[in-house]
C-alpha cells in the first residue's frame, strides 16, 4: 500500500515522491532513537 502510494506520488510530483520515500524509512528510525534512549 505504502509502496504503491509512493510510486503514485512520484508520478505526480518527483520531489514530493522522493521526499516521502526517504521519510518512510527515516520516520521509524528517528522514533526508535528516542525510545532507545528512554
mmCIF file as Biopython writes it, N, C-alpha, C and O atoms, coordinates in Angstrom:
data_model
#
loop_
_atom_site.group_PDB
_atom_site.id
_atom_site.type_symbol
_atom_site.label_atom_id
_atom_site.label_alt_id
_atom_site.label_comp_id
_atom_site.label_asym_id
_atom_site.label_entity_id
_atom_site.label_seq_id
_atom_site.pdbx_PDB_ins_code
_atom_site.Cartn_x
_atom_site.Cartn_y
_atom_site.Cartn_z
_atom_site.occupancy
_atom_site.B_iso_or_equiv
_atom_site.auth_seq_id
_atom_site.auth_asym_id
_atom_site.pdbx_PDB_model_num
ATOM 1   N N  . UNK A ? 1  ? 0.847  -1.196 0.000   1.0 0.0 1  A 1 
ATOM 2   C CA . UNK A ? 1  ? 0.000  0.000  0.000   1.0 0.0 1  A 1 
ATOM 3   C C  . UNK A ? 1  ? 0.890  1.257  0.000   1.0 0.0 1  A 1 
ATOM 4   O O  . UNK A ? 1  ? 0.735  2.137  -0.847  1.0 0.0 1  A 1 
ATOM 5   N N  . UNK A ? 2  ? 1.798  1.322  0.938   1.0 0.0 2  A 1 
ATOM 6   C CA . UNK A ? 2  ? 2.682  2.493  1.032   1.0 0.0 2  A 1 
ATOM 7   C C  . UNK A ? 2  ? 3.554  2.601  -0.213  1.0 0.0 2  A 1 
ATOM 8   O O  . UNK A ? 2  ? 3.827  3.694  -0.710  1.0 0.0 2  A 1 
ATOM 9   N N  . UNK A ? 3  ? 3.982  1.441  -0.704  1.0 0.0 3  A 1 
ATOM 10  C CA . UNK A ? 3  ? 4.862  1.447  -1.876  1.0 0.0 3  A 1 
ATOM 11  C C  . UNK A ? 3  ? 4.087  1.961  -3.084  1.0 0.0 3  A 1 
ATOM 12  O O  . UNK A ? 3  ? 4.601  2.737  -3.890  1.0 0.0 3  A 1 
ATOM 13  N N  . UNK A ? 4  ? 2.848  1.513  -3.190  1.0 0.0 4  A 1 
ATOM 14  C CA . UNK A ? 4  ? 2.037  1.923  -4.337  1.0 0.0 4  A 1 
ATOM 15  C C  . UNK A ? 4  ? 1.790  3.435  -4.269  1.0 0.0 4  A 1 
ATOM 16  O O  . UNK A ? 4  ? 1.922  4.134  -5.274  1.0 0.0 4  A 1 
ATOM 17  N N  . UNK A ? 5  ? 1.435  3.932  -3.090  1.0 0.0 5  A 1 
ATOM 18  C CA . UNK A ? 5  ? 1.171  5.364  -2.944  1.0 0.0 5  A 1 
ATOM 19  C C  . UNK A ? 5  ? 2.435  6.172  -3.261  1.0 0.0 5  A 1 
ATOM 20  O O  . UNK A ? 5  ? 2.362  7.233  -3.881  1.0 0.0 5  A 1 
ATOM 21  N N  . UNK A ? 6  ? 3.572  5.666  -2.839  1.0 0.0 6  A 1 
ATOM 22  C CA . UNK A ? 6  ? 4.834  6.358  -3.107  1.0 0.0 6  A 1 
ATOM 23  C C  . UNK A ? 6  ? 5.084  6.471  -4.598  1.0 0.0 6  A 1 
ATOM 24  O O  . UNK A ? 6  ? 5.537  7.504  -5.092  1.0 0.0 6  A 1 
ATOM 25  N N  . UNK A ? 7  ? 4.784  5.397  -5.305  1.0 0.0 7  A 1 
ATOM 26  C CA . UNK A ? 7  ? 5.001  5.411  -6.762  1.0 0.0 7  A 1 
ATOM 27  C C  . UNK A ? 7  ? 4.054  6.410  -7.417  1.0 0.0 7  A 1 
ATOM 28  O O  . UNK A ? 7  ? 4.434  7.125  -8.344  1.0 0.0 7  A 1 
ATOM 29  N N  . UNK A ? 8  ? 2.825  6.451  -6.929  1.0 0.0 8  A 1 
ATOM 30  C CA . UNK A ? 8  ? 1.827  7.372  -7.494  1.0 0.0 8  A 1 
ATOM 31  C C  . UNK A ? 8  ? 2.261  8.812  -7.219  1.0 0.0 8  A 1 
ATOM 32  O O  . UNK A ? 8  ? 2.142  9.679  -8.085  1.0 0.0 8  A 1 
ATOM 33  N N  . UNK A ? 9  ? 2.760  9.058  -6.017  1.0 0.0 9  A 1 
ATOM 34  C CA . UNK A ? 9  ? 3.186  10.415 -5.662  1.0 0.0 9  A 1 
ATOM 35  C C  . UNK A ? 9  ? 4.378  10.827 -6.524  1.0 0.0 9  A 1 
ATOM 36  O O  . UNK A ? 9  ? 4.500  11.981 -6.935  1.0 0.0 9  A 1 
ATOM 37  N N  . UNK A ? 10 ? 5.248  9.860  -6.786  1.0 0.0 10 A 1 
ATOM 38  C CA . UNK A ? 10 ? 6.425  10.147 -7.598  1.0 0.0 10 A 1 
ATOM 39  C C  . UNK A ? 10 ? 6.009  10.565 -9.004  1.0 0.0 10 A 1 
ATOM 40  O O  . UNK A ? 10 ? 6.609  11.454 -9.607  1.0 0.0 10 A 1 
ATOM 41  N N  . UNK A ? 11 ? 4.972  9.910  -9.512  1.0 0.0 11 A 1 
ATOM 42  C CA . UNK A ? 11 ? 4.499  10.232 -10.859 1.0 0.0 11 A 1 
ATOM 43  C C  . UNK A ? 11 ? 3.860  11.618 -10.867 1.0 0.0 11 A 1 
ATOM 44  O O  . UNK A ? 11 ? 3.989  12.364 -11.837 1.0 0.0 11 A 1 
ATOM 45  N N  . UNK A ? 12 ? 3.178  11.953 -9.788  1.0 0.0 12 A 1 
ATOM 46  C CA . UNK A ? 12 ? 2.507  13.268 -9.720  1.0 0.0 12 A 1 
ATOM 47  C C  . UNK A ? 12 ? 3.539  14.367 -9.459  1.0 0.0 12 A 1 
ATOM 48  O O  . UNK A ? 12 ? 3.500  15.425 -10.086 1.0 0.0 12 A 1 
ATOM 49  N N  . UNK A ? 13 ? 4.450  14.111 -8.539  1.0 0.0 13 A 1 
ATOM 50  C CA . UNK A ? 13 ? 5.489  15.099 -8.229  1.0 0.0 13 A 1 
ATOM 51  C C  . UNK A ? 13 ? 6.747  14.361 -7.772  1.0 0.0 13 A 1 
ATOM 52  O O  . UNK A ? 13 ? 6.756  13.776 -6.689  1.0 0.0 13 A 1 
ATOM 53  N N  . UNK A ? 14 ? 7.803  14.379 -8.577  1.0 0.0 14 A 1 
ATOM 54  C CA . UNK A ? 14 ? 9.042  13.662 -8.260  1.0 0.0 14 A 1 
ATOM 55  C C  . UNK A ? 14 ? 9.655  14.121 -6.946  1.0 0.0 14 A 1 
ATOM 56  O O  . UNK A ? 14 ? 10.179 13.304 -6.189  1.0 0.0 14 A 1 
ATOM 57  N N  . UNK A ? 15 ? 9.597  15.404 -6.669  1.0 0.0 15 A 1 
ATOM 58  C CA . UNK A ? 15 ? 10.187 15.925 -5.427  1.0 0.0 15 A 1 
ATOM 59  C C  . UNK A ? 15 ? 9.438  15.387 -4.212  1.0 0.0 15 A 1 
ATOM 60  O O  . UNK A ? 15 ? 10.047 14.900 -3.260  1.0 0.0 15 A 1 
ATOM 61  N N  . UNK A ? 16 ? 8.115  15.481 -4.256  1.0 0.0 16 A 1 
ATOM 62  C CA . UNK A ? 16 ? 7.304  15.006 -3.129  1.0 0.0 16 A 1 
ATOM 63  C C  . UNK A ? 16 ? 7.446  13.502 -2.961  1.0 0.0 16 A 1 
ATOM 64  O O  . UNK A ? 16 ? 7.545  13.006 -1.839  1.0 0.0 16 A 1 
ATOM 65  N N  . UNK A ? 17 ? 7.458  12.770 -4.081  1.0 0.0 17 A 1 
ATOM 66  C CA . UNK A ? 17 ? 7.585  11.314 -4.011  1.0 0.0 17 A 1 
ATOM 67  C C  . UNK A ? 17 ? 8.922  10.909 -3.405  1.0 0.0 17 A 1 
ATOM 68  O O  . UNK A ? 17 ? 8.970  10.020 -2.555  1.0 0.0 17 A 1 
ATOM 69  N N  . UNK A ? 18 ? 9.999  11.544 -3.829  1.0 0.0 18 A 1 
ATOM 70  C CA . UNK A ? 18 ? 11.328 11.194 -3.323  1.0 0.0 18 A 1 
ATOM 71  C C  . UNK A ? 18 ? 11.413 11.504 -1.829  1.0 0.0 18 A 1 
ATOM 72  O O  . UNK A ? 18 ? 11.959 10.715 -1.059  1.0 0.0 18 A 1 
ATOM 73  N N  . UNK A ? 19 ? 10.876 12.644 -1.424  1.0 0.0 19 A 1 
ATOM 74  C CA . UNK A ? 19 ? 10.910 13.030 -0.001  1.0 0.0 19 A 1 
ATOM 75  C C  . UNK A ? 19 ? 10.105 12.030 0.826   1.0 0.0 19 A 1 
ATOM 76  O O  . UNK A ? 19 ? 10.524 11.616 1.907   1.0 0.0 19 A 1 
ATOM 77  N N  . UNK A ? 20 ? 8.930  11.648 0.290   1.0 0.0 20 A 1 
ATOM 78  C CA . UNK A ? 20 ? 8.068  10.707 1.020   1.0 0.0 20 A 1 
ATOM 79  C C  . UNK A ? 20 ? 8.764  9.357  1.165   1.0 0.0 20 A 1 
ATOM 80  O O  . UNK A ? 20 ? 8.728  8.738  2.229   1.0 0.0 20 A 1 
ATOM 81  N N  . UNK A ? 21 ? 9.399  8.910  0.080   1.0 0.0 21 A 1 
ATOM 82  C CA . UNK A ? 21 ? 10.081 7.604  0.090   1.0 0.0 21 A 1 
ATOM 83  C C  . UNK A ? 21 ? 11.238 7.630  1.096   1.0 0.0 21 A 1 
ATOM 84  O O  . UNK A ? 21 ? 11.511 6.627  1.756   1.0 0.0 21 A 1 
ATOM 85  N N  . UNK A ? 22 ? 11.909 8.764  1.210   1.0 0.0 22 A 1 
ATOM 86  C CA . UNK A ? 22 ? 13.039 8.868  2.137   1.0 0.0 22 A 1 
ATOM 87  C C  . UNK A ? 22 ? 12.549 9.016  3.578   1.0 0.0 22 A 1 
ATOM 88  O O  . UNK A ? 22 ? 13.201 8.555  4.515   1.0 0.0 22 A 1 
ATOM 89  N N  . UNK A ? 23 ? 11.392 9.666  3.743   1.0 0.0 23 A 1 
ATOM 90  C CA . UNK A ? 23 ? 10.848 9.892  5.092   1.0 0.0 23 A 1 
ATOM 91  C C  . UNK A ? 23 ? 10.318 8.606  5.703   1.0 0.0 23 A 1 
ATOM 92  O O  . UNK A ? 23 ? 10.418 8.385  6.909   1.0 0.0 23 A 1 
ATOM 93  N N  . UNK A ? 24 ? 9.730  7.730  4.817   1.0 0.0 24 A 1 
ATOM 94  C CA . UNK A ? 24 ? 9.135  6.475  5.316   1.0 0.0 24 A 1 
ATOM 95  C C  . UNK A ? 24 ? 10.125 5.689  6.180   1.0 0.0 24 A 1 
ATOM 96  O O  . UNK A ? 24 ? 9.799  5.348  7.317   1.0 0.0 24 A 1 
ATOM 97  N N  . UNK A ? 25 ? 11.337 5.390  5.666   1.0 0.0 25 A 1 
ATOM 98  C CA . UNK A ? 25 ? 12.306 4.628  6.451   1.0 0.0 25 A 1 
ATOM 99  C C  . UNK A ? 25 ? 12.953 5.464  7.556   1.0 0.0 25 A 1 
ATOM 100 O O  . UNK A ? 25 ? 13.430 4.906  8.544   1.0 0.0 25 A 1 
ATOM 101 N N  . UNK A ? 26 ? 12.978 6.780  7.408   1.0 0.0 26 A 1 
ATOM 102 C CA . UNK A ? 26 ? 13.608 7.646  8.411   1.0 0.0 26 A 1 
ATOM 103 C C  . UNK A ? 26 ? 12.690 7.867  9.615   1.0 0.0 26 A 1 
ATOM 104 O O  . UNK A ? 26 ? 13.154 7.992  10.748  1.0 0.0 26 A 1 
ATOM 105 N N  . UNK A ? 27 ? 11.387 7.911  9.353   1.0 0.0 27 A 1 
ATOM 106 C CA . UNK A ? 27 ? 10.422 8.166  10.433  1.0 0.0 27 A 1 
ATOM 107 C C  . UNK A ? 27 ? 10.551 7.161  11.576  1.0 0.0 27 A 1 
ATOM 108 O O  . UNK A ? 27 ? 10.747 7.558  12.724  1.0 0.0 27 A 1 
ATOM 109 N N  . UNK A ? 28 ? 10.442 5.859  11.275  1.0 0.0 28 A 1 
ATOM 110 C CA . UNK A ? 28 ? 10.548 4.846  12.332  1.0 0.0 28 A 1 
ATOM 111 C C  . UNK A ? 28 ? 11.932 4.840  12.975  1.0 0.0 28 A 1 
ATOM 112 O O  . UNK A ? 28 ? 12.059 4.583  14.172  1.0 0.0 28 A 1 
ATOM 113 N N  . UNK A ? 29 ? 12.952 5.118  12.200  1.0 0.0 29 A 1 
ATOM 114 C CA . UNK A ? 29 ? 14.314 5.139  12.738  1.0 0.0 29 A 1 
ATOM 115 C C  . UNK A ? 29 ? 14.479 6.279  13.740  1.0 0.0 29 A 1 
ATOM 116 O O  . UNK A ? 29 ? 15.104 6.108  14.787  1.0 0.0 29 A 1 
ATOM 117 N N  . UNK A ? 30 ? 13.915 7.445  13.411  1.0 0.0 30 A 1 
ATOM 118 C CA . UNK A ? 30 ? 14.043 8.606  14.306  1.0 0.0 30 A 1 
ATOM 119 C C  . UNK A ? 30 ? 13.219 8.380  15.571  1.0 0.0 30 A 1 
ATOM 120 O O  . UNK A ? 30 ? 13.585 8.840  16.653  1.0 0.0 30 A 1 
ATOM 121 N N  . UNK A ? 31 ? 12.099 7.666  15.423  1.0 0.0 31 A 1 
ATOM 122 C CA . UNK A ? 31 ? 11.237 7.403  16.581  1.0 0.0 31 A 1 
ATOM 123 C C  . UNK A ? 31 ? 11.877 6.367  17.499  1.0 0.0 31 A 1 
ATOM 124 O O  . UNK A ? 31 ? 11.680 6.387  18.714  1.0 0.0 31 A 1 
ATOM 125 N N  . UNK A ? 32 ? 12.645 5.461  16.897  1.0 0.0 32 A 1 
ATOM 126 C CA . UNK A ? 32 ? 13.290 4.407  17.688  1.0 0.0 32 A 1 
ATOM 127 C C  . UNK A ? 32 ? 14.461 4.978  18.501  1.0 0.0 32 A 1 
ATOM 128 O O  . UNK A ? 32 ? 14.788 4.459  19.569  1.0 0.0 32 A 1 
ATOM 129 N N  . UNK A ? 33 ? 15.079 6.026  18.005  1.0 0.0 33 A 1 
ATOM 130 C CA . UNK A ? 33 ? 16.225 6.617  18.707  1.0 0.0 33 A 1 
ATOM 131 C C  . UNK A ? 33 ? 15.826 7.112  20.095  1.0 0.0 33 A 1 
ATOM 132 O O  . UNK A ? 33 ? 16.446 6.719  21.083  1.0 0.0 33 A 1 
ATOM 133 N N  . UNK A ? 34 ? 14.798 7.972  20.194  1.0 0.0 34 A 1 
ATOM 134 C CA . UNK A ? 34 ? 14.368 8.481  21.500  1.0 0.0 34 A 1 
ATOM 135 C C  . UNK A ? 34 ? 13.834 7.359  22.389  1.0 0.0 34 A 1 
ATOM 136 O O  . UNK A ? 34 ? 14.029 7.388  23.605  1.0 0.0 34 A 1 
ATOM 137 N N  . UNK A ? 35 ? 13.179 6.395  21.809  1.0 0.0 35 A 1 
ATOM 138 C CA . UNK A ? 35 ? 12.632 5.272  22.597  1.0 0.0 35 A 1 
ATOM 139 C C  . UNK A ? 35 ? 13.778 4.472  23.217  1.0 0.0 35 A 1 
ATOM 140 O O  . UNK A ? 35 ? 13.677 4.006  24.352  1.0 0.0 35 A 1 
ATOM 141 N N  . UNK A ? 36 ? 14.856 4.318  22.471  1.0 0.0 36 A 1 
ATOM 142 C CA . UNK A ? 36 ? 16.006 3.561  22.975  1.0 0.0 36 A 1 
ATOM 143 C C  . UNK A ? 36 ? 16.697 4.337  24.100  1.0 0.0 36 A 1 
ATOM 144 O O  . UNK A ? 36 ? 17.174 3.746  25.069  1.0 0.0 36 A 1 
ATOM 145 N N  . UNK A ? 37 ? 16.744 5.648  23.963  1.0 0.0 37 A 1 
ATOM 146 C CA . UNK A ? 37 ? 17.406 6.486  24.981  1.0 0.0 37 A 1 
ATOM 147 C C  . UNK A ? 37 ? 16.613 6.436  26.287  1.0 0.0 37 A 1 
ATOM 148 O O  . UNK A ? 37 ? 17.184 6.383  27.376  1.0 0.0 37 A 1 
ATOM 149 N N  . UNK A ? 38 ? 15.282 6.454  26.151  1.0 0.0 38 A 1 
ATOM 150 C CA . UNK A ? 38 ? 14.427 6.421  27.345  1.0 0.0 38 A 1 
ATOM 151 C C  . UNK A ? 38 ? 14.595 5.066  28.032  1.0 0.0 38 A 1 
ATOM 152 O O  . UNK A ? 38 ? 13.969 4.814  29.061  1.0 0.0 38 A 1 
#
